[in-house]
Amino acid sequence: MSSSRDTTQDPVCAALGDSWYGTSSSPSLPLLQSPRRSSLTFFERVLMRRRSSSQSAFDAHGSLGLNLLSCPSDPLLDMVFVHGLGGGSTKTWCASEDPTLFWPKAWLPRESGFHHVRIHSYGYDSAWTSSKAAPTINIHDFGQQLLERLRNSHEIANSKTNPIIFVAHSMGGLVVKQAYVLARQDPSCSDLAKRMEAMFFLATPHGGTDLAQTLNNILRVSFALPTRSYISNLSRQNELLSMLTESFRHYASDISLYSFYESRPTDLYARSEVIVPKNSAVMGHHHERHAMLDADHRNVCKFHSPSDPNYIAVREALGSVMDTILGRISAKNVHETTRAMRQIESYLGMPARPDDDLKNVKESRIEGSCEWFAERDAFQRWADPDSADPSSVYWVSANPATGKSVLSGYVINALTDLSLDCSYYFFRHGDKDKSTVSGCLRSLLYQMALRSADVRQMLLSMMEKAVSLDKDDCKVIWRKQVWPIISHMSTAGTVRYWVFDALDECAGFEPLFSIMASLDRNPRVRILITSRRLPEITRQFAGLQKGANCAPSVYAEEISLEDTNTDIRLYLEGSRYKFHVGDESQKTRFTDRILDKSEGCFLWVRLVLDELALAWSIRDVERILDEVPQQMDPLYSRAINIMSSRSRPNRDLTRAILTWIVCAVRPLTVVELQEALKLDLDAEVPELETAIASLCAQLVHVDKTGRAMIVHLTARTFLTDDHLDSEFRVNTKLGHLRLAASCLHYLVSDQMKVARGRRFKRKQSQPLARSPFAKYACLEFAEHLRHTTSSLSSVSTGLYKFLNSNVLSWIEFVAAAGNLSALTRTANSVNAYLQRHIQNSSPLGEFVFLTRNWVIDLHRIVAGFGPNLLACPCAIYWLIPPFCPKSSAIATTATSQFKRITVTGLEDEGWNDRLACIDSHDKSALTVACGDTVFAVGYNTGSIILHHNSTCLPWKTLEHGSPVYSLLFDSASTHIISAGRRDIKVWELDSGLKLWTLGVTHDVMNIAITEDGKEIMATDKSHTFTSWKLQTGVFERSLSWSEKMKFHDEGGFRRPPLTAALSPDSSLLAVVYRGRPICLYDLDDDIPHGLVSREGNPTAQGLGTNTSPASLVFNVRKDSHLLAAAYEDGDLCLYDYEDLIPLKTIEVNAQIVACSPDGLTLVTGNSAGMVQLLEFDTLQLLYRVNAAD
């Protein structure tokens, strides 16, 4: 007899279990023809059709154990499906071998109210006809097995408070009850038992069934197999079933119970019979709810469509119980989430909600448009989280104004409709807050935190550890914040989708490609990008695709004219109401003419329709369609001509509006723009939104969030073109001058003044009544200074007046906004303006002196008092100035304007570079390393002392056990590696635990970590390179360069190396020997790479010469081929290690060198305590610090 699970088994054999194709009294309805409670979207139907047609990878029966079906970003509840006798973790819940009918996975996660439910399906070996089945296994064993699987589940164990709901069919209900009883009786499972809050039973034989004995008889007679204990447990008279019923009765009142019973008989050869009657399927507990399902035993858990009445009944029952459970915990969760998101929003410096742009493009989309894209096979593979080998990066390119942003919005909505984890970003040129990669990454973090409690907790933990966030440095944000979160979350199995719109509008998009390259072929992160097909973007994508074998796969697609025309026709059909004249045939002719002339440009169509909306005769419509040019630039010229025909006052207002909108560093709201124009023109425009619509000839529009914006990037380019001969051309330099003057006008106004002697009132954070324009003026005025000309005195006069009057209240305003980076940005911008001013006028004078002092002071205030200022912004008036040098600008200003405390004993030596001094007493410091929040000092005594970066106070001490010569933090600053003379140790920072120790046979010269942070590398004086796994210390590989890198004059003696350095990508090793050139060795190919020497000819060096480097460092940038070497005689030399040539040598008395994380700065030090900062590429001195000073 066959023991396989097939669909032709005796119907009685499947009566208490499941079969795929049992006779159903309900007709089989195609899924795609049945509407849902909330109807399926077009893309959902397409994706289901795709999955249904590709069943080869579908496991029809289902796996044993706990199988994760759906995992939202922020699960609040776990739901576990348990099959019955002869069933499977998939088979039981599927009406046929069609993955789209597996309703716990295909339908339930998409339902309203189920978006925070994590769904599992549990499988156990209940194949009772199998010859391998153990005859002594009973329901108690199955229940114990289920309990252990729940206890050992990573997802369920980590969510320590999430309630658990069970949905069980037939015998599975008894297994669930047994697991619950065992959990209640085991003290070690008490927490897990408390989380089990509800059970749903589908035709479970709580009172037993008369068919149990029949099934065992069939085993003996038909299959010649022994009886099964778990089948005997189903008998009405079975002792174990009676004990389970009695035990469960004591605990049943603590959970919600819902029992469904079958109403139709199941066909059993010559007869039909109800397998589990109502009196057995309903337990009779006073709080138990029960309902009938119009199905037989086999199909009570299988549904043919989301509109199946039985499915709706089960779904609504689940929803009602879930609402009660989630309602109890939601208030607390909402409060905690809101509080956490406020902190995170402040930490990330989010200037605007990320969904504002999405709302705009969503409202711009016409029903039915963009659906051609959903039919693309490549997009379906990219969007389907279960698809095999999808492209990691999907690039969609098109001409300007062809609907790329609307397409991005469609993709975002399609993914979110499927309850997939989707984050997005709309780049916008001319908006400082929305045109940078750093802003994009911060928005991704915010959106992931909004959806995931784990991400929120990780960000809050970073804040508690004072992990700094450089809001303008995308590489640092990726390394410190995003990558650690992505790495941690990748183990959860959730696919994350990122959609980036209009990459061509990003200022400096190159780092984004480095970020994508670092993701490798990570199927857990999928990225879709839209942009124009610019040559530089095309090159970047080509380079990404041609990377290493592990580089992300890229699929590129260009939107065709036919695709765009399909959507334009839909748009025109939906806009026929704008034609005030003509019958239907004439309107059809109008739309056909517009479509023919549009050349696929949505913006052109929209502008033409807006003009046609003002036409009230057939002749006017025909005239407009005849006159309107096909290209955008001629269309813009037509708008210019219209604006030029207006009166002089209206032209002045139009010119001012265009200047503000084009030159503003972020879009201004209508209210902000009203106040700005009042300062600029000294006139009020009460109905500004109406004025914009009337005066600006469609070049400017007000979006749904009330922001006044240029209609498109092409319009901005047209208006700022130097060849445009029009009074409405925007000269950006003069425009920035105009905006800077208006901002400074506000900053010196009475609204920014602070009354004397109000420090205590101000300490209560009573907000002043300020203009809506205040935030823009305070945070952005310096950006306009940076872009404007310095030849006119109006700005310098305003700046001087501001620095002499309201500068302290401005600092308070910025600090209250929680973003001190605005102070440093302002200092840099003002300094750049000052340098241009000095070139055009005298470097002397009160203005230059005052401005230069404030540039210095702003940097010092942030560095020395940043946390204090954020905690109490009003401290800038009375608490911070006394601790500043008396000659500083801030101390002078505060003394003349405000009462303050007096501090004695401070010497007025001006600002110096020392923030703190650490006295090591009788210990000698041998090495230093800096992480994100702490720095480490290694001593000759073997101690490693960790100090907080912000305060320099000691945090904890690690004991290496021998003198510490090298220290290194990993990229996430979660581990530190210490190296003594001949040992290497790895420590976990938070716990201080030593993970592992490795002994080496020769002195360690250098330690490093691979780019992905997974391996530690070391070189030692036996001419050997070795690597190990960071987490485990398991040996990875080793090679020796000794035999392949010999010098002809050495004979049999080989000197030991002095020092070594590893390139950032771990592919190249630089080794120093006494009296020899620097030796470069290719670690990937295990061959010498070449020699470099400051003498130019490496072969000129030999034994006896003393030209050895004392320290080496590679530049960390991937696009750089620079190697810096500090020689024993103090020379500093820069090499190109690919071309093997020296580039520059200077004498700076350097003995040790290091590279900044961004690769821009080279730092040198010597035993005299001098630290010098140089530009890495040129060795130009930037700054010098002397310990003696």
ZIPE-V784811 format. One record per run of one state. SS is the DSSP state (H for helix, E for strand, L for the rest). FROM is the first residue (numbers start at 1). TO is the last residue. Records with the same first field share a line. If there is no record, write none. Layout:
BEGIN
SS->FROM-TO  FROM-TO
END
This chain:
BEGIN
L->1-10  15-30  34-41  54-64  71-76  83-90  94-98  102-102  107-107  111-116  124-138  153-153  159-162  170-170  186-186  203-211  223-228  233-238  255-255  263-265  269-270  274-277  282-288  294-308  349-354  365-370  375-376  384-392  398-403  418-420  427-431  435-436  452-452  465-473  493-495  502-502  506-509  519-524  532-534  546-553  559-560  575-575  579-583  599-601  613-617  628-631  645-647  664-667  682-687  696-699  703-706  711-712  720-731  748-749  753-758  764-773  788-792  804-806  817-820  841-845  872-874  879-880  884-888  898-924  931-933  940-942  949-953  960-965  970-974  980-982  989-993  1000-1003  1010-1014  1021-1023  1030-1034  1041-1058  1063-1067  1073-1077  1083-1086  1093-1097  1101-1108  1115-1121  1128-1130  1137-1140  1148-1151  1156-1160  1166-1169  1176-1180  1187-1189
H->11-14  31-33  42-53  91-93  99-101  103-106  108-110  139-152  154-158  171-185  187-195  212-222  229-232  239-254  278-281  309-348  355-364  371-374  377-383  404-417  432-434  437-451  453-464  474-492  503-505  510-518  535-545  561-574  576-578  584-598  602-612  618-627  632-644  648-663  670-681  688-695  713-719  732-747  750-752  759-763  774-787  793-803  807-816  821-840  846-871  875-878  881-883  889-897  1098-1100
E->65-70  77-82  117-123  163-169  196-202  256-262  266-268  271-273  289-293  393-397  421-426  496-501  525-531  554-558  668-669  700-702  707-710  925-930  934-939  943-948  954-959  966-969  975-979  983-988  994-999  1004-1009  1015-1020  1024-1029  1035-1040  1059-1062  1068-1072  1078-1082  1087-1092  1109-1114  1122-1127  1131-1136  1141-1147  1152-1155  1161-1165  1170-1175  1181-1186
END
